[in-house]
């Protein structure tokens, strides 16, 4: 499966979600509902909007909306990652590494190999790990039920009907949430940083279950506490732009 292409579709579709947060965008079709904005927790109750047929919009935006669900943390999830697509995540990780090393008074013999600086084959590896982190983070509040899992699978299948991908997604959605299992997908420190940034963007840090998940994921990813703080800071800064 082309995970990189799938992720780019999902993340860039977040532009539609953001534009619709306050209601219908100027480009909305006549007769359409506030739609994808509702999936972020507006009128209609998130997933309920899609269930009732009010979702509309691009398939990718529908899948992204399902992953985002009702959570109020979309203030983080939007601007940095969705406007820039997958490469933006690598840029944030690279900046975080630079700031962290500077504050530690450390110098590195080589630059961090974040996904914005890698050849296509390695970008694909990073993308698979990031998608795993995104799916897990979507479950971190404990509220993705069987019906919602089926909807998410259906949306993703319409984006990519590769049987291998379908099998993988079904397994990821239905397995118990396990930060250690997620962390095992990170084969490099840079990949760990990217997975953590993607997770921070997906969750509501004010929700105790999601905050606990993030902290345990960082521990399993073996992130230095100062680097963890810098990664979170990069997300906050990007969201404020």
SULRA-V157643 format. One record per residue. RES is the residue in three letters. NEAR is the number of other C-alpha atoms within 12 Angstrom. Layout:
res=RES near=NEAR
res=RES near=NEAR
This chain:
res=UNK near=22
res=UNK near=23
res=UNK near=32
res=UNK near=30
res=UNK near=23
res=UNK near=33
res=UNK near=41
res=UNK near=32
res=UNK near=30
res=UNK near=39
res=UNK near=43
res=UNK near=35
res=UNK near=32
res=UNK near=45
res=UNK near=33
res=UNK near=41
res=UNK near=48
res=UNK near=38
res=UNK near=27
res=UNK near=33
res=UNK near=28
res=UNK near=20
res=UNK near=25
res=UNK near=27
res=UNK near=23
res=UNK near=13
res=UNK near=15
res=UNK near=22
res=UNK near=13
res=UNK near=12
res=UNK near=11
res=UNK near=22
res=UNK near=27
res=UNK near=37
res=UNK near=43
res=UNK near=49
res=UNK near=44
res=UNK near=44
res=UNK near=45
res=UNK near=43
res=UNK near=32
res=UNK near=30
res=UNK near=25
res=UNK near=25
res=UNK near=26
res=UNK near=34
res=UNK near=39
res=UNK near=26
res=UNK near=29
res=UNK near=37
res=UNK near=22
res=UNK near=16
res=UNK near=20
res=UNK near=24
res=UNK near=39
res=UNK near=32
res=UNK near=32
res=UNK near=25
res=UNK near=29
res=UNK near=35
res=UNK near=42
res=UNK near=45
res=UNK near=43
res=UNK near=49
res=UNK near=50
res=UNK near=47
res=UNK near=46
res=UNK near=47
res=UNK near=46
res=UNK near=35
res=UNK near=36
res=UNK near=28
res=UNK near=29
res=UNK near=38
res=UNK near=31
res=UNK near=33
res=UNK near=46
res=UNK near=42
res=UNK near=31
res=UNK near=36
res=UNK near=41
res=UNK near=36
res=UNK near=27
res=UNK near=26
res=UNK near=31
res=UNK near=40
res=UNK near=33
res=UNK near=31
res=UNK near=47
res=UNK near=38
res=UNK near=31
res=UNK near=39
res=UNK near=43
res=UNK near=31
res=UNK near=32
res=UNK near=35
res=UNK near=39
res=UNK near=27
res=UNK near=24
res=UNK near=29
res=UNK near=22
res=UNK near=16
res=UNK near=15
res=UNK near=16
res=UNK near=10
res=UNK near=13
res=UNK near=15
res=UNK near=14
res=UNK near=8
res=UNK near=11
res=UNK near=18
res=UNK near=30
res=UNK near=28
res=UNK near=35
res=UNK near=38
res=UNK near=30
res=UNK near=22
res=UNK near=21
res=UNK near=14
res=UNK near=17
res=UNK near=15
res=UNK near=22
res=UNK near=30
res=UNK near=26
res=UNK near=29
res=UNK near=40
res=UNK near=40
res=UNK near=35
res=UNK near=36
res=UNK near=44
res=UNK near=43
res=UNK near=40
res=UNK near=47
res=UNK near=38
res=UNK near=44
res=UNK near=44
res=UNK near=47
res=UNK near=43
res=UNK near=39
res=UNK near=39
res=UNK near=31
res=UNK near=24
res=UNK near=24
res=UNK near=29
res=UNK near=20
res=UNK near=16
res=UNK near=18
res=UNK near=30
res=UNK near=29
res=UNK near=24
res=UNK near=28
res=UNK near=38
res=UNK near=32
res=UNK near=22
res=UNK near=30
res=UNK near=38
res=UNK near=26
res=UNK near=21
res=UNK near=28
res=UNK near=28
res=UNK near=19
res=UNK near=17
res=UNK near=15
res=UNK near=15
res=UNK near=24
res=UNK near=23
res=UNK near=18
res=UNK near=24
res=UNK near=33
res=UNK near=24
res=UNK near=19
res=UNK near=29
res=UNK near=36
res=UNK near=23
res=UNK near=20
res=UNK near=19
res=UNK near=31
res=UNK near=27
res=UNK near=35
res=UNK near=23
res=UNK near=20
res=UNK near=37
res=UNK near=35
res=UNK near=24
res=UNK near=31
res=UNK near=32
res=UNK near=21
res=UNK near=23
res=UNK near=29
res=UNK near=41
res=UNK near=42
res=UNK near=45
res=UNK near=51
res=UNK near=55
res=UNK near=50
res=UNK near=51
res=UNK near=48
res=UNK near=46
res=UNK near=49
res=UNK near=47
res=UNK near=47
res=UNK near=48
res=UNK near=43
res=UNK near=30
res=UNK near=29
res=UNK near=16
res=UNK near=18
res=UNK near=15
res=UNK near=21
res=UNK near=31
res=UNK near=24
res=UNK near=23
res=UNK near=36
res=UNK near=45
res=UNK near=28
res=UNK near=27
res=UNK near=37
res=UNK near=36
res=UNK near=23
res=UNK near=27
res=UNK near=35
res=UNK near=26
res=UNK near=32
res=UNK near=22
res=UNK near=20
res=UNK near=20
res=UNK near=34
res=UNK near=35
res=UNK near=26
res=UNK near=31
res=UNK near=40
res=UNK near=39
res=UNK near=25
res=UNK near=38
res=UNK near=41
res=UNK near=27
res=UNK near=20
res=UNK near=29
res=UNK near=24
res=UNK near=14
res=UNK near=13
